[in-house]
Amino acid sequence: MGDLVIALAGNPNTGKSTVFNALTGLNQHTGNWPGKTVASARGKYNHGGEEVVLVDLPGTYSLLASSVEEQVARDFICFGNPDATILVADATCLERNLNLALQVLEITPKAVLCLNLMDEAERKGIHVDTEKLAQKLGIPVIAAVARDGQGLAELKDTVAQVAAGERPTNPYVPRYPQWIEREVQRLATEVVELIPDQISAEWVALRVLEGDSSILSYLTEVAEIFDRAQSRYQDQANTIRDGIVTTIYQQAEAIASQVVSVPEKQGTDWDRKIDD
């Protein structure tokens, strides 16, 4: 059996690099993504007698390809065919991190959420119901303190199970305003006949609808559909994109509100102000 290839994704400042270093140790190297000025790190670790290649994607808040970092992360998860994706999230500000997680789950069902910095959350009196979060997202959630190695053995086991299909997932699917859903389904019926089975036709339809031409370098088959869509929707491009972004944010917020409990704020929440 060949190597497993696992993508490692997450917002900046979630401890993603700490997770990467803890899993791979010194068995890693850094280079540039082909054609990009964005550094990439790849490392290896052994699990169950199998070698696992871990690809550390650029830290990003979104996969909407508004920057080189977002496009690199998006393209690898969607077109690099990783066997699974680890999503590293900061337990102290889950809502913001779920924005990225929901976008990844639109692309791939083979994902595991590594809820890092659990010690920091505990110190701040923040409690995350990891079981309920796993139920809401439809993927495994592993609580971790990567700097101390806590949770990483369970993370390795779980990632291997998800990659092998031994632990089925049922990922949360964001639901958009009715008019966007209607147009997505209409486009998806055309797209599905042209693209590989492993790529979601609905996800491609969303990118076509919002006018994201960067997908055409991988999916030349949909160029004609893309051109027709731009003629039809060009005056609505900003409205469509705003609708997509707003929907993802609102649903991330809703999930976080159901699984996170925080103490009553006293004084100024400087961490939140700095984050904002």
N, C-alpha and C positions, 0 to 999 in steps of 0.2 A: 504494500500500500504506500502511496506517495505521501509527501508532507501535507499536513493540514496548513492552510493559510487563513489566518485570523486577522481581521481589521480591528484597529483600536481607535475609537472615535470619542470625541468629547469637547465640551467648551474649554476655552483657556482657563487656567487656574482651578482645575478640578482635581489636580493630582494625577492627571493622565500620564505624565512622564514618570512619575513615581511608580505607578502601576507597571509601566513598560520596563523600567529598570529593575524592579523587584522580580518580575517574571523572567527576564532575559539575562540579568546579571551583566557580565562583560561580553556576552556572546551576541554582539550587535555591531552594526556599522551604519554610517550616515552617508547619504548622497543626495543628488537632486532628482526630482521627478522629471521624466523625459519632457523636454520642451518647456519646462517651468523653472522659475527661480525660487522654488520653494523646497526647503530641505526635507528629506524623508529619512526616517530611521527604521531599520529592519533588524530584528533579532530572532533568536531561536531559544526554545526550551524543550525539554523532553517530558512527555507525559504518557504513562502506560506503555513505554517502549516505542512510542512514536514521536518523531520530530515535528514540532509545531513552529511555523514561521509566523511571527507577529509583526504586523505592519502598522507603525505609529503614524496615523494620519494627522495633518495639520489641525491644530485646535481651532474650532470655529463655532459660531453660535447658530448657524443655519446651513442648509444645503441648497439654497436657492441660486447658487452660482453668481452672486453679486461681486465676488472677489476671487482672486486666483486660489486662495486657500479653500474657499467653499467649493469651487469647481473641482479641485484636486481630490478633496475628501469625497464629494458626491460621485465623481467618476470612478474612483476605486471601488466604492461600495456597490455601485450599480453595474459597472462594466468590468471590474477586475476579478469578478467571480470568487470572492473570499468564501471559505466554507462556513464562516460565522463572523459576526461583528460584536465586539465588546463595546458597550456604551458606558463611559465613565461619567458619573454624575456626582455633584457636590451635595451631600446630604443637608448642608446648611442653607442652600438656596435651590431647592428641587424644582420649583416652578419654572425658573429660567432655563434649567437644564432639560426639562421635558420638551421644550420647544424643538430642540435638535432631535431628541429621542423619537418623537412622533414622526418627524420627517424621515428618519432612518427606517422606521417600521413601515412606511409607505413603500419603501424600496425592497426590503428583505424581511422575511419572517424569522430568519435564523439569527437571533440577537439575544444578548444577555446584558442586563443592566448591572454594572458594578457601582453600588452606592457607596462612594468613598467618603472619607473624612467624617465617619460616624462619631469619632471621639470629639471632634469640634462641635458637631451638632449636639451631642450630649452636654458638653460644657456650656452651650448656650441655652440649654433647656428645650431644644427642638427634638420632637419625637416623630419618626417616620414609621408608619405601619407597613413594613416591607411585604408582608403577605398580601395585604389589601392592594398595595401598589402592583405586585406581580399579577394579581387577578385583573386589575384595571388595564394594565398594559398587555397582558396575555403572553408575557415572556418571563423567564426566571429573573429574580432580583437577588443579588448577593451583597450583603452588608460587609463593608471592608474598612480597614485602616491600613492602607498600602504601605505607609512608612514603617509600620511595625510588622508587616507581613500577615496581618489578620485578614482572614477571608480568602486569601489567594489560592490556597489548596482547593477550597470548595469552588472557587471561580474556575480553576483549571478543569476540575471534574465536570462541571456544568457545561462549560464551553465545548468540551469534547463530546458530551452527550447530545447537545444541540446540533453540532456540526455533523454528527453521525446519523442524525434523525432518530436517536433513541429517546429523546425528550421533545415531543411535539410542542410547538408553540401555536398560539392563536392571537396574533398581534392586533392591537387596537387599530382601527381604521378611522382616521379623521373624516368627519362628514361636513361638507361645505354647503353654503347657501343653495337653495333648490335650483336656482338658475344656473349656477356653476356645475352642480351635479348633473343636470340635464345635458349641458353641452359636453361635459366630460364623457358621459355614457355614449353620446352620439359619435364623438370622435373615436372613442375606444373601440367601437364596433368596426371602424375602418382600420385602426392601428393593429388590432390583434391578429389580423391576417398576414401582417408583414414582418413582425418582430419575433425574436427568439422567445420560447416558452418561459424562460426564467425571468423575463423582465415584465413587470406589471404594465398592462396596456393602459390602465387608468392613470398610473403615474406618468407615463409618456404623454397621454392625452392632456394632463394638467400642464406639462411643460410646453406642449404645442399651444395650448390655450393662452398661456401667459407670454408666449413669444420667445421662449428660451432657445435660441438658435444653436447654443453650444452642444446640444444633444445630437445635432446632425452629423458631427464628426464621427460619432459611433453608430448612429442609426440613419444612414443615408436612405434607407428604404422609405422613411416617412417624409422625405423632403417635399414631395408633391402635396401631401396632406398639410404639411406645415405652411407651404406657400398659400394654399387655399384658405387656411385658417387665418393667416395674417391679413388677407384681403377682407375677410369677414369681420375680424375682431380688432383691427388695428386701432380704432377709435376708443376701444374699451380696455386697452392693455393695462393701463394704470389701475383702473377699477377692478379688473380681474386679479391682478397681483395683490392689491390691497385686500381683496376679499380672501385670498388664500392665506396671506400672512396673518390677518386678523383672526381667521378661523383657527389656525394652528395655535396661536397665542392664547385664545380664549379657552380652547379645550385643554391645553397644558395647565392653565390656571385652575380650571375646574377639577382636573384630576388631582393636582397638588392640594387643593383645599379639602379634598376628601381623605387624604392619607397623612397629612402633616398637621401636627398640633404644636403651637408655639406659645411660650409664656406671654403674659400681658407685657407690652412694651413699657419700659420705664426710662424716661429721659430720651436721649437721642440715639437712634439706631445708626451709628456711624458706618458699620459694615454695609448696610443697605444703601446709605447715601453715597458711599465711595463706589459701590457696584453700579449704581444708577449713573 
